[in-house]
Amino acid sequence: MTDTAVLEFIDTPDGPFAILVADDGAVLSSGWTDSPERIVERIRPDRRPAQVRRGTTDAAAAVRAYYAGDLAAIDDVPVRQFGTPGQVAGWAALRRIVPGAPLSYATFAAALGHPTAVRAAASVCARNAPALFVPCHRVLRADGSLGGFAWGLEVKRSLLDRENPSLLSADSQA
């Protein structure tokens, strides 16, 4: 647990983006919201910071660069997540998915060494607190449709479109 965390909000084409960062600069939680509570609640209760203060973060520059077209800008931003060893491995695997080349949940499960654990793979995505920096939006249903996303399917569609405009057809946007 970190004692104090810094919360910064920036504007993006997909709406306000919140970034909660630990004292050492690691992103604890992030997403498309203007609600401090919603960002803090993404972190396990026993790992939430004791205090949250508004401020600026180094991670904000990476988000701005990503939205300006540098899709790799988010890759080296440090993150800190709290979960089981399987979840931690899954979050690390999400960071290796190439922009514009999303995986299906089944392919993601297989990449984790558990090809039949599709629901567990989906759970790894659902429990991902530092969204964008750990790009869970790059995992789709087997039929190519979007599936779920904590920040809304419109944001997920926009991110995937930004990473590969030819990826999504009108049929697969449901």
Secondary structure by P-SEA (a helix, b strand, c coil): cccbbbbbbbbccccbbbbbbccccccccccccccaaaaaacccccccccbbbbbbbaaaaaaaaaaacccccccccbbbbbccaaaaaaaaaaaaccccccccaaaaaaaaccccaaaaaaaaaaacccccccccccccccccccccccccaaaaaaaaaaaccccccccccc
